[in-house]
Amino acid sequence: MKYHAVEHIMDQLDIEVFSASTVGPLGGLEEVYILREQRGDLSGFEPKPEFRSKPNQVIEGAKSVISIAVPYGIKNRKSSGAPRGFVTNMAWEFDYHKVVNEKLDQIKEALLQAHPDGNFLSSVDTGPVNDRVVAYGSGLGWIGRNQFVLDERIGSGFYIGIIITDFEIEGAKDWRESFESKCGTCKKCQNSCPANALTGDYDFHGQKCISTLTQLKRVLTYDERHRIGRNMYGCDICQWACPYNNQVSKIQEELVRHTRNTLEPFEILKLSNKSFKREFGQMGFAWRGLKVFKRNALIVIGNDKQDEDIERLKSIIWSLSEDLISYGLYAMMMIHPMKTIAYLESNSEKSEDIEDWLNECTQILQWMRYKYRNLGDEIKENWLF
């Protein structure tokens, strides 16, 4: 197959940004993974070690890779900033994996007409290799300081789809092994990250990243809960800061979001697994499951510090599962420590573990004393400082 035939396929599918190349290993990527693992900085969502840096070995006789960029709106027209219950626009309203996979299936169908015996591996996000670096290796854009692939035409606001196959594409680009970037001295994404997850030259601390924290299933520390802020799922601050994302990309109508990308925390706390799947199962974030969202909802309520929410929390705290009560108490303590401790002391019959929960509140209070040590005396007194 010739490269111009691939161009024709992309034109027919209205895919403006793509790349096709030979395929090779990802150079020093494995060393990056190992270093981050040694530091405890892996996010937990990286591909498995067997193939993560070896796209040339994921299928027998791999010879070519095609990468496509499907633009989406980084900012939601119905929202501004990161409002209470924020959900990243990339995962809002529909599951982008399905949208991009449909495009990849259409590409494969066209390729099979020329190569009926061809073998393919296609993936969106969840493949055996790092899709961002594979896209870069195939000639698509460059890796920005914010860890996203950047393209001069559409910034970083696009989904990546990749196809690795065992036939040659005549006239395709050579696989890129060396690292190049056009970020230059710009560090706007790095300076804007509230979690300091982006450091040095293109270094990334996965366990600090707010987007990662909203998705992890492990118990979160008080600092990590505080870091999440008002985000229910994801964080796009490093993308909003990037100058390459200032231009308006051409977004296909089926990828335009029409509603505000927020979830009301107390509404999430009311849901059952069945109702969660019924209402949100088609969205790109639903894969993480309701329990993570209930945890995040309680964290968001606490970090938002609305006085009226403490009474609402009192009415539901003992109906929460035991592993969520800790997050409920965190929320109450963040709003009003004095009222929270007084409530527990006067409602010892609500739980046989009331002493344990009081100890939990004491630990939260100690953390708050350090976290908010520069607050004024009047607030400190109100908060039992």
Backbone hydrogen bonds, N-H to C=O, Kabsch-Sander energy under -0.5 kcal/mol:
donor,donor_aa,acceptor,acceptor_aa,energy
3,Y,170,E,-2.6
5,A,2,K,-1.1
6,V,2,K,-1.1
7,E,3,Y,-2.2
8,H,4,H,-1.9
9,I,5,A,-1.9
10,M,6,V,-2.3
11,D,7,E,-2.3
12,Q,8,H,-2.2
13,L,9,I,-1.5
14,D,11,D,-1.1
15,I,10,M,-2.9
16,E,14,D,-0.7
17,V,69,A,-0.6
18,F,16,E,-0.6
19,S,67,S,-2.3
21,S,65,V,-2.4
22,T,173,K,-2.1
23,V,63,K,-0.7
26,L,53,S,-2.4
29,L,26,L,-2.1
30,E,27,G,-0.6
32,V,28,G,-1.6
33,Y,29,L,-2.4
34,I,30,E,-2.5
35,L,31,E,-2.5
36,R,32,V,-2.4
37,E,33,Y,-2.4
38,Q,34,I,-2.4
39,R,35,L,-1.7
40,G,36,R,-0.6
40,G,37,E,-0.9
41,D,36,R,-3.6
42,L,36,R,-0.6
51,F,48,K,-0.8
52,R,48,K,-1.2
54,K,51,F,-2.5
57,Q,54,K,-2.2
58,V,55,P,-0.8
62,A,59,I,-1.4
63,K,165,T,-2.7
64,S,165,T,-2.0
65,V,21,S,-2.3
66,I,163,I,-2.8
67,S,19,S,-3.0
68,I,161,G,-2.8
69,A,17,V,-2.5
70,V,68,I,-0.5
70,V,159,Y,-2.6
72,Y,157,G,-2.3
73,G,255,L,-0.5
74,I,72,Y,-0.6
79,S,76,N,-1.5
85,G,230,R,-1.5
86,F,83,P,-1.5
86,F,230,R,-1.7
87,V,261,N,-2.2
88,T,233,Y,-2.6
91,A,88,T,-1.8
92,W,89,N,-1.3
94,F,92,W,-1.8
95,D,282,Q,-0.8
96,Y,94,F,-0.9
98,K,95,D,-0.9
99,V,95,D,-1.3
100,V,96,Y,-2.7
101,N,97,H,-2.5
102,E,98,K,-2.0
103,K,99,V,-1.3
104,L,100,V,-2.4
105,D,101,N,-2.6
106,Q,102,E,-1.8
107,I,103,K,-2.1
108,K,104,L,-2.8
109,E,105,D,-2.3
110,A,106,Q,-1.8
111,L,107,I,-2.5
112,L,108,K,-2.6
113,Q,109,E,-0.8
113,Q,110,A,-0.5
114,A,110,A,-0.7
114,A,111,L,-0.9
115,H,111,L,-2.2
118,G,115,H,-2.2
121,L,164,I,-2.1
123,S,162,I,-1.9
126,T,124,V,-1.9
130,N,52,R,-1.3
131,D,129,V,-0.8
134,V,130,N,-2.3
135,A,131,D,-2.3
136,Y,132,R,-2.0
137,G,133,V,-3.0
138,S,134,V,-2.0
139,G,136,Y,-1.9
140,L,135,A,-2.5
141,G,139,G,-0.8
142,W,150,L,-1.8
143,I,180,E,-0.6
144,G,142,W,-0.6
144,G,148,F,-3.2
147,Q,144,G,-2.0
150,L,142,W,-3.5
151,D,155,G,-2.0
155,G,151,D,-2.4
157,G,154,I,-1.2
158,F,156,S,-2.1
159,Y,70,V,-2.8
161,G,68,I,-1.9
162,I,123,S,-2.0
163,I,66,I,-2.5
164,I,121,L,-2.9
165,T,64,S,-2.5
166,D,119,N,-1.1
170,E,1,M,-2.8
170,E,168,E,-0.6
172,A,169,I,-2.0
173,K,20,A,-2.3
176,R,137,G,-2.8
177,E,175,W,-0.6
186,C,183,C,-2.0
191,N,187,K,-2.9
192,S,188,K,-1.4
193,C,189,C,-1.1
196,N,193,C,-1.2
199,T,197,A,-0.6
199,T,203,D,-1.4
202,Y,200,G,-1.0
203,D,199,T,-1.9
205,H,197,A,-2.6
206,G,41,D,-1.9
206,G,204,F,-0.8
208,K,205,H,-1.8
209,C,205,H,-1.2
213,L,209,C,-2.4
214,T,210,I,-2.1
215,Q,212,T,-1.7
216,L,212,T,-1.6
225,R,221,T,-2.4
226,H,222,Y,-2.5
227,R,223,D,-2.2
228,I,224,E,-1.4
229,G,225,R,-0.6
229,G,226,H,-1.0
231,N,228,I,-1.7
232,M,86,F,-2.4
232,M,230,R,-0.5
233,Y,86,F,-2.0
239,Q,236,D,-0.8
240,W,236,D,-2.5
241,A,237,I,-1.8
242,C,239,Q,-0.8
245,N,242,C,-1.8
246,N,243,P,-1.5
249,S,247,Q,-0.7
251,I,249,S,-0.8
252,Q,250,K,-0.5
255,L,252,Q,-2.5
256,V,253,E,-1.5
262,T,260,R,-1.9
263,L,85,G,-2.0
267,E,264,E,-0.8
268,I,264,E,-1.7
269,L,265,P,-1.8
270,K,266,F,-0.7
270,K,267,E,-0.6
271,L,267,E,-0.5
271,L,268,I,-1.2
276,F,272,S,-2.6
277,K,273,N,-2.2
278,R,274,K,-2.2
279,E,275,S,-2.3
280,F,276,F,-2.9
281,G,277,K,-1.7
283,M,280,F,-2.3
284,G,91,A,-0.9
284,G,94,F,-1.2
285,F,91,A,-0.8
286,A,283,M,-1.2
288,R,285,F,-1.8
289,G,286,A,-1.6
293,F,289,G,-1.1
294,K,290,L,-2.6
295,R,291,K,-2.3
296,N,292,V,-2.6
297,A,293,F,-2.4
298,L,294,K,-2.0
299,I,295,R,-2.0
300,V,296,N,-2.9
301,I,297,A,-2.3
302,G,298,L,-2.1
303,N,299,I,-2.7
304,D,300,V,-1.8
305,K,301,I,-1.0
305,K,302,G,-0.7
306,Q,301,I,-0.6
307,D,305,K,-0.6
309,D,306,Q,-1.9
310,I,307,D,-1.3
312,R,308,E,-0.8
313,L,309,D,-2.2
314,K,310,I,-2.2
315,S,311,E,-1.4
316,I,313,L,-1.2
317,I,313,L,-2.1
319,S,316,I,-1.7
320,L,316,I,-0.6
320,L,317,I,-0.9
324,L,321,S,-1.9
325,I,321,S,-1.2
326,S,322,E,-0.7
328,G,324,L,-2.1
329,L,325,I,-2.8
330,Y,326,S,-1.9
331,A,327,Y,-2.1
332,M,328,G,-2.3
333,M,329,L,-2.9
334,M,330,Y,-2.4
335,I,331,A,-1.5
336,H,332,M,-3.0
340,T,336,H,-1.9
341,I,337,P,-2.5
342,A,338,M,-2.3
343,Y,339,K,-2.1
344,L,340,T,-2.2
345,E,341,I,-2.4
346,S,342,A,-1.7
347,N,343,Y,-0.5
347,N,344,L,-1.0
350,K,347,N,-1.8
351,S,348,S,-0.7
354,I,351,S,-1.2
357,W,353,D,-2.1
358,L,354,I,-2.3
359,N,355,E,-2.2
360,E,356,D,-2.1
361,C,357,W,-2.3
362,T,358,L,-2.1
363,Q,359,N,-2.1
364,I,360,E,-2.3
365,L,361,C,-2.7
366,Q,362,T,-2.3
367,W,363,Q,-2.2
368,M,364,I,-2.6
369,R,365,L,-2.6
370,Y,366,Q,-1.5
371,K,367,W,-3.0
372,Y,368,M,-3.2
373,R,370,Y,-1.3
375,L,372,Y,-1.9
380,K,376,G,-2.2
381,E,377,D,-2.3
382,N,378,E,-1.7
383,W,379,I,-1.8
384,L,381,E,-1.5
385,F,380,K,-3.8
